[in-house]
Amino acid sequence: MGSWRCVLELNSRRETISGSGDDLAHAIRNAADLRIGTEFLHNEHIDVTSDSNERIREVAEFGVTYLMDDRWAAGVMSLRQPINLPTGFGPRPSMSFFLYNEDGTQGISRPYLDAVVPQNSPGVSIPQPPEDMPKYHIGDAWDDGTNAPSHSFVYDFDVFRYCVNDAWREVLSHSSDGSVCSGSLDSLIEAFSSGHEIKLGIEGLCTPLLNGQAELRHEVFVQGGSAYYYTEQKLFIIGTHPVVRVRPAIPLTYSSGNWDFGWLMVRTDGRVVYRRCDPYTLQFSDHVTQNAVRWFVR
């Protein structure tokens, strides 16, 4: 299964202590899983009214990873419900799509799941940093009072540790029309039939979010779930874990209307069906594209 290792460590000023962004990008390019470790004090980050200055160590899973322009890495927490430490969950059910770039810049988008009627329309919001939290530096803010507020920020964690598990092995790469570039379908099917896990690197997945802006080459990595092989057609199909799409940029940031989330069905002929959830309305729609895909097994 491989082992976890730290490929990049930053201090509270986001200066490199060890490793490099190039090391992280190289790992993400090879479909490595990403977890980021941070440390902070309870009464600086969780409850500023508390007497407790207990140090908390957090390690978070980033189920969706990005490689932009073949050189810049970022990750998104795709499965997280907000937790109200140390007692339970946050007051409103939602997803917490925290985003971390390789330079320690961060963002959060939060689609609510409780069907409360929105009070505002999407647009620019006034940044509102938390009170008495000087280590929290808020940037642009968007869509307050809607079902999907977001903002960029930096929290001065005592340390940032970017840890990867790069036990994945690429077995097939194909173009957007399914033409094989390297590896083979037989290798993928052999691994799949033996119970191996599957991960995908999908090129250009977020291009529809550019809305006419200049293309930025990007690859989005997400793990697959249930998979199917049509033995006569020689066609492999897989459904993925949840994916969060963000308009490609360096660094990756949230803004109004530049992100969404959903699930993918991906085939080895390049057909990708994205079941998109509109974060503002929670309404679903299906979108079909043809994409180049790299297939990894573990």
Secondary structure, 3 states (H helix, E strand, C coil): CCCCEEEEEEECCCCEEEECHHHHHHHHHCCCEEEEEEEEEHHHHCCCCCCCCCEEEEEEEECEEEEECCCEEEEECCCCCCEECCCEECCCCECCEEEEECCCCEEEECCECCCCCCCCCCCEECCCCCCCCCCEEEEEEECCCCCCCEEEEEECCCEEEEEEECCCEEEEEECCCCCEEEECHHHHHHHHHCCCCEEEEEECCCHHHHCCCCCCCEEEEEEEEEEEEECCCCEEEEEECCEEEECCCCCCCCCCCCEEEEEEEEECCCEEEEEEECCCCCCEEEEEEECCEEEEEC
